[in-house]
């Protein structure tokens, strides 16, 4: 096996896949990246058994072949080579060695056979949908913060991605919740494939898809779906993932329908005021009190350990006076998950879930936040 590739191209490809590799592995081959010299390209692959990424890069191939190299060491060495340099990768004195050369730099790395490298078979994914990169990236940004990290409720450790009938349209919807807050985002201009099952995309897969799609503009990202696997294709990079095997709860039951105390608030000013006042809140509870009165809201904190803070701002509100408490961090996560100028806050009483609604570029988002005692 022998090939020559631009250092910058190689580093770009490694950056796309190497984050999947877990630093601590009980299976040695999973600490490696697979290299395959194929005609006029170098194919790189990494996996953790649940998630696999493969990318293809242009290269000058002298002789074809496959091997695996330690992911972290290989990436670190390439990263430290001069920008703009060419890198030659070839078999060493034995099949268990690969030599990486660039200018006067040379490293010899021990290999493991590519035949030991696992393959996440995603050949049978019958449902397919294409989504513009910016649309998919923005959707995941609005949902990711609400994904649960509680391993006991593993079925909440991802985004529930499914189709549903909304009026005359069959749209795509994503939902995430950790039990304290819920985030829901609709893609009203993307038709859900007929018969597509609801799937739960794992947190790590969500993060990798977000990285791959960020900055790719209107490029169409292909999603191929089965009941157990997801395949995502962008350019020459393919991400394959197992899905969470579980049943996502009926989230519609926790979305309140009768909240009639409605305030329309400038989102940016509201977030800044909450952030300032929350400086005085307890690190443990982060509780902040919101007192809504006609035409205004008073945001306040009284902490026996820290002191107190209060701020008032004008809002579009003409309902009855209501005092309600929220975790400041949870509220700020919601306010930061949308670019909408205004946000619609709908309440029922101090002990019931509150909804926050926003719309960006015609894509509606709904957030539900549980109140807390203050």
Beta strands, then each sheet from edge to edge (+ up, - down):
strand 1: 2-6
strand 2: 32-38
strand 3: 41-47
strand 4: 51-58
strand 5: 60-63
strand 6: 65-70
strand 7: 86-91
strand 8: 97-102
strand 9: 105-112
strand 10: 127-132
strand 11: 158-166
strand 12: 169-177
strand 13: 181-191
strand 14: 199-202
strand 15: 220-225
strand 16: 229-234
strand 17: 237-242
strand 18: 261-266
strand 19: 287-293
strand 20: 296-303
strand 21: 307-314
strand 22: 322-327
strand 23: 342-347
strand 24: 354-360
strand 25: 363-369
sheet 1: 5+ 1- 7+ 8- 9+ 6- 2+ 3- 4+ 17- 16+ 15- 10+
sheet 2: 14+ 11- 12+ 13- 25+ 24- 23+ 18-
sheet 3: 21+ 20- 19+ 22-
end
